[in-house]
């Protein structure tokens, strides 16, 4: 990146290859569309084959059925991306799960499952992709955390989700510092209340919508397109001197 790079080229990803997990719906699907629109070849990973095939037909993304909690699936995903495209430039760790439940009632196996999907599998895929990026001397990893990795979710009770996303924020810092001098940047997005499968019950529910209007400084939910610029900033060379950061897109929620 040079100082005379045209502004319109700073956010482009032409000739680059990206992996997006949790790609079959919600924010993950949007991320695939945005990266494709910026010129990247995208490997779309998710568990639901039918939705992936639809996404592939509509966007031109390359689908790979993947359960990120299965180590063999993660390794197969990376191998297929490298075999097909010869490189990996961008990784968007978007896959995640979470179900509201009081801490005193949450079964230990459920807590472990959330941490395994949201944190352990994210580390494993970052490690596998990171090895290729380190060998190439460049790359950008974007971890999708949450504003609930920065603050408590009360009155919504989500001990496992908030714990896992808080860990993602600090893992982002650690990987960034370890790999900074070797050309690999690691940052995180921390969305607020956006439409997704995990939040779908909140939309159309008057008490949930009133809760967000009352507590969010902007007084509303986020719209999917409002993450586009932040994603492209972190994925592209527009953020070439940015690593270890968590970019919070939450309508001011965590600034209260």
Helices and strands as residue ranges (DSSP letters): H 7-10, E 17-21, H 26-37, E 41-46, H 49-59, E 62-65, H 71-85, E 90-93, H 108-115, I 116-120, H 121-136, E 139-144, G 147-149, H 159-179, G 180-182, E 184-191, G 200-202, H 206-215, G 224-227, H 228-235, G 237-239, E 246-249, G 253-255
